[in-house]
Amino acid sequence: MPYCQEYVDITNADVEVDFHVKIESGRLMPGFHSKFACEGFGFIGMYKEEDGTLMLKMKTDNEEGFELVPYHVVKNNLILAQ
């Protein structure tokens, strides 16, 4: 299962890091998505909005199978849960 460095930094989890959100989101052009996923944060992909906001595809039971949530919201919620 994939994990990102940012999740490990927040939780100190003893898991192998597969990618960095900061690096991969920097490569992502506005209006595009990637399939990078992080089991720790619970996202199944990333999407960059036209204004540059990084959105995470959080798995849900809706018709699309996900909902877009701003990265900073997901990150802050995890920080608060620690």
Z-matrix of the N, CA and C atoms (Angstrom, degrees):
N
C 1 1.451
C 2 1.529 1 108.60
N 3 1.318 2 117.16 1 134.67
C 4 1.466 3 119.95 2 -176.15
C 5 1.533 4 112.94 3 -79.49
N 6 1.325 5 113.77 4 146.23
C 7 1.467 6 121.80 5 175.70
C 8 1.517 7 109.03 6 -135.78
N 9 1.327 8 115.94 7 147.52
C 10 1.459 9 120.76 8 178.23
C 11 1.527 10 110.52 9 -101.91
N 12 1.322 11 114.88 10 157.41
C 13 1.462 12 121.00 11 -179.07
C 14 1.525 13 111.80 12 -60.09
N 15 1.305 14 117.17 13 -37.58
C 16 1.463 15 120.82 14 -177.55
C 17 1.531 16 111.13 15 -63.02
N 18 1.325 17 117.65 16 -36.86
C 19 1.462 18 121.04 17 176.79
C 20 1.526 19 109.84 18 -64.89
N 21 1.317 20 116.94 19 -44.91
C 22 1.463 21 121.47 20 179.68
C 23 1.522 22 110.55 21 -63.33
N 24 1.336 23 117.23 22 -40.33
C 25 1.469 24 121.07 23 179.33
C 26 1.528 25 111.57 24 -60.16
N 27 1.314 26 117.31 25 -38.75
C 28 1.466 27 122.04 26 -177.46
C 29 1.521 28 111.46 27 -77.49
N 30 1.317 29 116.83 28 -41.92
C 31 1.467 30 120.48 29 -170.52
C 32 1.525 31 114.61 30 -101.69
N 33 1.326 32 116.81 31 -12.77
C 34 1.470 33 121.41 32 -173.42
C 35 1.529 34 111.67 33 58.03
N 36 1.316 35 116.71 34 28.17
C 37 1.467 36 121.76 35 179.67
C 38 1.524 37 109.92 36 -63.61
N 39 1.302 38 115.65 37 143.79
C 40 1.462 39 121.97 38 179.25
C 41 1.531 40 108.68 39 -93.22
N 42 1.338 41 115.49 40 71.45
C 43 1.460 42 122.01 41 -179.58
C 44 1.525 43 108.57 42 -131.98
N 45 1.316 44 115.33 43 158.55
C 46 1.457 45 120.62 44 178.57
C 47 1.530 46 109.65 45 -76.51
N 48 1.314 47 116.38 46 132.65
C 49 1.468 48 121.98 47 179.15
C 50 1.525 49 109.14 48 -84.65
N 51 1.326 50 115.92 49 130.10
C 52 1.454 51 121.71 50 -179.23
C 53 1.531 52 113.54 51 -102.13
N 54 1.329 53 116.80 52 -26.92
C 55 1.461 54 120.51 53 -178.55
C 56 1.520 55 109.79 54 -165.14
N 57 1.339 56 115.14 55 169.90
C 58 1.460 57 122.75 56 176.58
C 59 1.528 58 107.91 57 -114.62
N 60 1.309 59 117.82 58 125.46
C 61 1.473 60 121.26 59 178.06
C 62 1.520 61 109.73 60 -57.54
N 63 1.336 62 116.90 61 -44.93
C 64 1.468 63 120.48 62 -176.95
C 65 1.527 64 111.33 63 -58.03
N 66 1.318 65 117.05 64 -44.98
C 67 1.464 66 120.73 65 -178.70
C 68 1.526 67 110.80 66 -68.09
N 69 1.319 68 116.88 67 -50.90
C 70 1.472 69 120.21 68 -176.22
C 71 1.516 70 112.18 69 -67.46
N 72 1.330 71 117.76 70 -36.48
C 73 1.467 72 118.88 71 178.45
C 74 1.522 73 110.80 72 -70.83
N 75 1.341 74 117.01 73 -28.52
C 76 1.462 75 120.47 74 176.15
C 77 1.521 76 112.43 75 -66.16
N 78 1.317 77 117.14 76 -27.32
C 79 1.463 78 122.89 77 178.17
C 80 1.526 79 112.52 78 -84.02
N 81 1.309 80 116.29 79 -12.70
C 82 1.460 81 122.07 80 -174.85
C 83 1.527 82 110.11 81 -85.52
N 84 1.314 83 116.42 82 123.31
C 85 1.463 84 121.37 83 179.14
C 86 1.533 85 109.79 84 -81.69
N 87 1.341 86 117.54 85 147.62
C 88 1.465 87 120.26 86 177.25
C 89 1.524 88 111.42 87 -54.68
N 90 1.333 89 115.15 88 136.23
C 91 1.459 90 121.57 89 -179.82
C 92 1.524 91 113.65 90 90.03
N 93 1.339 92 116.52 91 -0.35
C 94 1.461 93 120.52 92 -178.90
C 95 1.520 94 110.87 93 -114.99
N 96 1.333 95 114.92 94 163.19
C 97 1.462 96 120.10 95 179.09
C 98 1.516 97 109.48 96 -128.20
N 99 1.314 98 116.29 97 164.27
C 100 1.467 99 122.09 98 175.35
C 101 1.519 100 108.16 99 -131.56
N 102 1.315 101 115.55 100 162.79
C 103 1.456 102 121.06 101 -179.21
C 104 1.523 103 112.41 102 -98.12
N 105 1.342 104 117.41 103 10.13
C 106 1.456 105 118.95 104 176.09
C 107 1.520 106 108.72 105 -60.84
N 108 1.329 107 116.08 106 133.98
C 109 1.460 108 121.95 107 -178.17
C 110 1.517 109 109.31 108 -131.88
N 111 1.326 110 116.26 109 152.69
C 112 1.461 111 121.83 110 177.51
C 113 1.524 112 108.92 111 -133.61
N 114 1.316 113 115.19 112 116.21
C 115 1.460 114 121.37 113 179.06
C 116 1.533 115 110.73 114 -60.86
N 117 1.322 116 116.78 115 -38.42
C 118 1.460 117 121.02 116 -177.61
C 119 1.522 118 113.14 117 -63.66
N 120 1.326 119 116.40 118 -51.71
C 121 1.462 120 120.75 119 177.57
C 122 1.522 121 111.02 120 -73.43
N 123 1.324 122 116.57 121 -27.28
C 124 1.456 123 121.04 122 179.34
C 125 1.520 124 114.78 123 89.87
N 126 1.335 125 117.75 124 20.62
C 127 1.463 126 117.94 125 179.01
C 128 1.523 127 111.27 126 -103.02
N 129 1.333 128 114.03 127 152.52
C 130 1.461 129 120.96 128 -176.69
C 131 1.521 130 112.39 129 -111.26
N 132 1.307 131 117.29 130 3.68
C 133 1.458 132 122.30 131 178.23
C 134 1.513 133 110.20 132 176.03
N 135 1.324 134 115.34 133 170.83
C 136 1.458 135 121.47 134 178.61
C 137 1.527 136 108.96 135 -127.87
N 138 1.323 137 115.84 136 150.64
C 139 1.458 138 122.75 137 178.67
C 140 1.516 139 107.70 138 -140.78
N 141 1.335 140 116.82 139 135.90
C 142 1.466 141 120.16 140 177.30
C 143 1.521 142 108.42 141 -107.31
N 144 1.321 143 115.50 142 121.27
C 145 1.463 144 120.83 143 179.17
C 146 1.525 145 109.94 144 -71.86
N 147 1.331 146 115.32 145 165.45
C 148 1.466 147 120.85 146 -177.96
C 149 1.521 148 113.01 147 -58.59
N 150 1.349 149 117.38 148 -29.38
C 151 1.461 150 120.52 149 179.09
C 152 1.533 151 112.58 150 -85.57
N 153 1.347 152 116.55 151 3.67
C 154 1.464 153 121.33 152 178.11
C 155 1.510 154 114.70 153 93.25
N 156 1.328 155 118.65 154 -3.61
C 157 1.467 156 121.71 155 179.44
C 158 1.523 157 109.76 156 -67.11
N 159 1.332 158 115.90 157 128.49
C 160 1.458 159 120.37 158 177.56
C 161 1.520 160 108.86 159 -84.57
N 162 1.316 161 115.00 160 124.23
C 163 1.453 162 121.95 161 178.62
C 164 1.524 163 108.31 162 -112.72
N 165 1.320 164 115.98 163 142.03
C 166 1.456 165 120.87 164 176.13
C 167 1.519 166 109.17 165 -104.37
N 168 1.316 167 115.92 166 139.18
C 169 1.462 168 121.46 167 176.46
C 170 1.524 169 107.09 168 -86.84
N 171 1.322 170 115.71 169 101.59
C 172 1.458 171 122.02 170 -179.38
C 173 1.527 172 108.16 171 -91.91
N 174 1.319 173 116.08 172 126.07
C 175 1.464 174 121.55 173 -176.47
C 176 1.529 175 110.84 174 -62.35
N 177 1.334 176 115.22 175 132.47
C 178 1.460 177 122.02 176 177.17
C 179 1.523 178 108.89 177 -140.41
N 180 1.306 179 115.44 178 176.34
C 181 1.463 180 121.45 179 178.93
C 182 1.524 181 112.31 180 -96.08
N 183 1.331 182 118.11 181 12.81
C 184 1.464 183 119.50 182 179.97
C 185 1.526 184 110.67 183 -75.09
N 186 1.314 185 116.59 184 -179.65
C 187 1.462 186 121.75 185 -175.62
C 188 1.528 187 112.98 186 -60.40
N 189 1.329 188 116.91 187 -36.92
C 190 1.466 189 121.00 188 -179.78
C 191 1.525 190 112.38 189 -79.23
N 192 1.323 191 116.70 190 -21.92
C 193 1.456 192 120.94 191 -178.74
C 194 1.518 193 114.02 192 88.74
N 195 1.333 194 116.77 193 0.74
C 196 1.462 195 121.04 194 178.56
C 197 1.523 196 109.98 195 -158.51
N 198 1.330 197 114.55 196 164.39
C 199 1.465 198 120.87 197 169.42
C 200 1.515 199 107.17 198 -130.88
N 201 1.327 200 116.77 199 146.78
C 202 1.452 201 121.58 200 179.12
C 203 1.520 202 110.00 201 -87.15
N 204 1.326 203 115.51 202 126.68
C 205 1.463 204 121.96 203 179.62
C 206 1.530 205 107.40 204 -130.15
N 207 1.338 206 118.05 205 133.21
C 208 1.465 207 119.08 206 179.39
C 209 1.535 208 111.58 207 -56.50
N 210 1.324 209 115.29 208 138.08
C 211 1.464 210 121.44 209 -179.73
C 212 1.526 211 111.60 210 -54.02
N 213 1.333 212 116.72 211 -44.54
C 214 1.471 213 118.97 212 -176.60
C 215 1.530 214 111.71 213 -62.53
N 216 1.319 215 118.31 214 -30.48
C 217 1.467 216 121.78 215 178.03
C 218 1.529 217 110.03 216 -69.23
N 219 1.327 218 116.52 217 -46.96
C 220 1.464 219 120.95 218 179.81
C 221 1.526 220 110.16 219 -62.81
N 222 1.328 221 116.45 220 -44.37
C 223 1.469 222 121.52 221 179.85
C 224 1.530 223 110.99 222 -62.76
N 225 1.315 224 117.11 223 -47.00
C 226 1.474 225 120.49 224 -179.37
C 227 1.525 226 111.77 225 -64.35
N 228 1.328 227 117.80 226 -37.52
C 229 1.461 228 120.84 227 177.43
C 230 1.530 229 111.18 228 -62.86
N 231 1.323 230 116.75 229 -39.16
C 232 1.465 231 120.32 230 177.88
C 233 1.521 232 110.81 231 -67.74
N 234 1.324 233 117.00 232 -41.23
C 235 1.472 234 120.74 233 178.02
C 236 1.528 235 110.27 234 -60.25
N 237 1.326 236 116.71 235 -45.04
C 238 1.465 237 120.87 236 -179.31
C 239 1.523 238 112.13 237 -65.36
N 240 1.325 239 116.84 238 -28.92
C 241 1.471 240 121.11 239 -178.58
C 242 1.537 241 112.42 240 -77.21
N 243 1.312 242 116.93 241 -13.29
C 244 1.476 243 120.42 242 -177.40
C 245 1.517 244 111.65 243 -76.40
